Amino acid sequence: MQSVDFFDTRIIEGTTTSIVLDNGKIEQISVNFTKGAAVRALKGGSWGFTSADGDFDIEKAIRSASELALSMNEKSPKEKVEMKEIANPVVTNPPKVKKNPLDISLEEKVRNLKEIGKNANMDGISSTSAIYSESSYKIMYTDSTGIEGKYDVTRSGFAINAVASRNGIYQAGRESRFGVTGYEIFDRYNAAELAEEAAKSALQLLDAKPARGGNMPVILDPELAGVFAHEAVGHASEADLVLEGSSVLENRIGENIASPRVTIIDDPTLHEYGYFPFDDEGSQTEETTIIKDGKLESYLHSRQTAAKLGGTPGHCRAQGHSKPIVRMSNTYIDNGDSKFEEMLEEIGDGMYLIGSRGGQVNTGEGVFQFNAEKGYLIEDGKLTTLLRDVSLSGKILEILNNIKMVGDDLKMNSGRCGKGGQLVPVTDGSPHLMISEAMVGGV
């Protein structure tokens, strides 16, 4: 039988636990044990892909993927795909777990979460929810060129939501912390205090004024600035989107696309929620500088896009046994040398935007719109009126060039990133940013 040009396998086994409380009552507890494999095979320009769960025969899975690739290549041949050659990955400095979540009983986890949730149940709060999740996985990779590697990773975290209501007005506060860590995450962060902060934030927003929109200078807090780094810049730098013609950064490597104060990095080796020592194609990970002092230095690559565009692979990721695609990991704007107080003084009159409630980005057209959790008017260099229902929108490249001051207070925030129907753990971050002009949305 005719052979394929390349194949690889990923075997994943592990356990996940999630607990959801709604107003202090258990809404959901799930504990899942998974074992499965994902296999890709390449012939010419055609990929065959198969996944298997439970007790599987890996040789049979390789044959199935290979037959798919051969059949597709015969029926509708595509341009031949080259895969960048890589060396065997080496796992150095893995995160260490101090308290294995599997050693803590489910009853204790529920009890702990209930206690945390109580702290958000203040006067004026109409509903609360508390979530805890953990996962421990062993990942084993091999390919037909002889590359092989394996690593273990444990992730855990919690989130608290509080909703305040008055006279038909509803406002929400949220705090969450997730990381590559064991149950010691509750030693690292004071979850009870964070639950109180979520509730207080929701209650304060009931008295906030609706924001008035317009073009103005703004300061972004580290969370919203981190979302900008991830959504607007990170996604646009993913090389598969560049090759599809869906990125405003296409053909711009080496160009100055941002203020010289801006450096943006993606680093899977950081012990943050988006950590992985090698990607789902076996490529060793390393710090990748996307923008250096305003200049576009690099895209994020798979072995396929790196071979086509030139670059270093290490950013191909999959959710579980899905097909790997180009993804971010821990993406952040590096520290500058400005203080928050200096930004307030410099801006004079404008708006301070805090937190993130999601949004959308079109990387092809290079535009975005994000919703902040809250904001403050800045008048004569001072924070004055608390604002709600405030958003930020604009053109990615214009905002990058309008960044006039970069803070020295980098802070990271964890979450999950969606792309191609898959969710993967990521972290994004930034110091405070002062932007000379941006479109702020309101009523």
Secondary structure, 3 states (H helix, E strand, C coil): CCCCCEEEEEEEEEEEEEEEEECCEEEEEEEEEEEEEEEEEEECCEEEEEEEECCCCHHHHHHHHHHHHHHHHHHCCCCCCCCCCCCCCCCCCCCCCCCCHHHCCHHHHHHHHHHHHHCCCCCCEEEEEEEEEEEEEEEEEEECCCCEEEEEEEEEEEEEEEEEEECCEEEEEEEEEEECCCCCHHHHCCHHHHHHHHHHHHHHHHCCEECCCEEEEEEECHHHHHHHHHHHHHHHHEHHHHHCCCCCCCCCCCCECCCCCCCEEECCCCCCCCCCCECCCCCECCCEEEEECCEECCCEECHHHHHHHCCCECCEECCCCCCCEECCCEEEECCCCECHHHHHHHHCCEEEEECCCCEEEECCCCEEEEECCEEEEEECCEEEEEEECCEEEEEHHHHHHCEEEEECCCEEEEEEEEECCEEEEEEEEECCEEEEEEEEECC
